[in-house]
Amino acid sequence: MQEADRKLASAIVVAAWATVSCAIFGTLISGNGRADEMSVASASLGFEAPSAMNAIHIAAQSVERETKCLADAIYHEARSESEAGQMAVAEVVLNRVNSGKYPDSICGVVYQGANRVTGCQFSFTCDGSLKQRIEPIAYTRAQRVAKNIVMGHGRALVGSATYYHADYVAPAWASAYEQTARIGRHIFYSDTSGAKRG
């Protein structure tokens, strides 16, 4: 796992821990709802309870949203792949987040260009796939893989790949990049030139 992925995973774990701590803190102070106990408890923890809880809530919502976007990408791009194939697609998303050439969030990467008929980075975001009925078992599997990746339990399967395509197509852009892996029906590529595509 790359250093940036470890930092992202660490931040997510801290946010999750803080959310649990906040829930425990909230339970402790909501027993009788007395303001003086709330002030003493929040002062002993070194923060003002309402603003800290709000910040943690916002962070938890952000992690949840990012995990959902990753699950959406895994489901639509690799639901018929093995777990390794699904993790490989997720790695490409994280590699893009960390590259500095794409949006700096999972949702930003996954849905980049989705408002255009062509030019979206992941075809499912602009080809009508999002209107199709979800297969619950396959989506649950994609969610599990996404949660594992977001929590830092990924594998280094595709190197620095930021592109991939199915092995039954031959896009013109593929020859401009270095192939890093072939997993299931996908071929993965890295941009070693520093140029930006899309």
MIMI-138334 format. One record per residue (C-alpha): z, x, y; residue in one letter. Coordinates in pm, whole numbers, plus 32768, in hexadecimal, padded with zeros to 4 digits. Last residue first. Layout:
ZXYA
...
END
This chain:
782C7C67851FG
78257DDA84CER
78E67EE4858EK
788980518567A
799281528503G
789C81F88415S
797A81E782E0T
7960806F82C4D
79F48026816FS
795B7F4D8064Y
79C67E677F49F
78F17DCC7E36I
79667C7B7DB6H
79277BC57C6AR
7A5A7C577BBDG
7AC77D8F7C73I
79CC7E947CE8R
7A607F9A7DCBA
7A2D80857EF2T
78BB80627F44Q
786A81218082E
77BB805D8190Y
76608047822DA
75BC7FDB80E5S
76917E9F80E1A
76097E1B822EW
74C97D908194A
758C7CA180B7P
75427CB17F40A
75CA7B797E95V
763A7B407D2CY
774D7C487D40D
78137B7D7E3CA
78517C2B7F86H
79567D0B801EY
79B87DA2816AY
7AEA7E478204T
7B257F4080EDA
7C29804D8138S
7C8580817FCCG
7C237F577EF7V
7D3A7F367DF6L
7E727FBD7EA1A
7F5E7EBB7E0FR
801E7DB87ECDG
818C7D5D7EBBH
81C67D798032G
825E7C218075M
81127BB08109V
80607C197FC8I
81557B617EE8N
81447A2A7FC1K
7FC77A327FB9A
7FC17A587E3DV
80AB792F7E15R
7FE1785E7F0BQ
7E9E78AD7E50A
7F41783B7D09R
7FB376F77DAFT
7E4F76C87E31Y
7DBC76EF7CD2A
7EB175F27C42I
7E7B74F97D5EP
7CFB75017D63E
7CB874B87ED2I
7BC673A17F35R
7AA57417800BQ
7AAE74088187K
7B11757781A2L
79D675D580E3S
78FA755481FEG
783D76998235D
78FF771F8361C
7A52779A82E6T
79E077BE817CF
78E978CB81E9S
79F079CD8243F
798D7A9A8376Q
78F27975842DC
77A779CC84CEG
76EB78918480T
7747772A84D8V
783D77B085D9R
79A477358609N
7A12780184DBA
79B77946858DG
7AFD79F1852AQ
7BBE78FF844BY
7C3879F88348V
7C6B7B17843DV
7D297A498540G
7DF679A08432C
7E5D7AF383A5I
7EB47B7A84FCS
7E397C9E85CDD
7CD67C1E8605P
7BCC7D138591Y
7B6A7E7985E2K
7CD07F0085FCG
7CC77F3F8484S
7E1E7EB48422N
7DBA7D458420V
7C727DA48376R
7D297E628264N
7E0D7D34823CL
7CE17C4D8201V
7C417D488115V
7D8A7D618057E
7D8C7BE68027A
7C347BFC7F83V
7CBA7D0A7E9AA
7DEF7C3B7E4BM
7D0F7B1F7DD6Q
7C477C067CF8G
7D867C9E7C69A
7E0B7B407C23E
7CCA7AF97B67S
7BAD7A4F7C1FE
7B4D78DF7C19S
7C1178977D5AR
7B7379BF7E0FA
7ADD79637F61E
7B5B78007F94H
7CB3782E7EF9Y
7CF1798F7F74I
7C84793880D5A
7D5B77FD80DFD
7E8478BD804EA
7E5E79BF8164L
7E5A78AD826CC
7F8C780F81CBK
8049795A81CCT
7FF9798B833DE
807B782D838ER
81BF786282C9E
81F979B4836DV
81C1791684C4S
82AA77F58476Q
83B978EE8410A
838879AE8554A
83A1786E8622I
84DF7809856BH
856E796385A3I
8525794D8716A
85BF77F28729N
86F578638670M
871C79878760A
86EF78A4888FS
87EB77A08815P
88F178948793A
891B798B88B2E
89307ADA880BF
8A277BE587A2G
8A9C7B578656L
8C027B3986D5S
8B7E7A8E8810A
8AC1798E873DS
8BF879388674A
8CDD792587A4V
8BE6784F8868S
8BA977678742M
8D1E77428707E
8D4B76E58876D
8C2B75E98869A
8CC2751E874FR
8BBB74918662G
8CB3743B854DN
8BFF74D98429G
8AD5754184FBS
8B5376A0853BI
8B60771B83D5L
8A257668836BT
896576F98490G
89E07858843AF
896D782982D2I
881877AF8349A
880578CD8443C
885479C88335S
87407934825DV
864A7946837ET
86B87AA883D1A
867A7B13826DW
851E7A768278A
84D17B1D83C4A
854C7C6D833FV
84767C3F8206V
83477BED82DFI
837C7D2083B7A
839A7DF98280S
82597D6981EEA
819F7DAE8332L
82277F12833BK
81C67F4981CER
80677EC58215D
80497FB5833CA
80B080D7825BE
7FA780868158Q
800080008000M
END
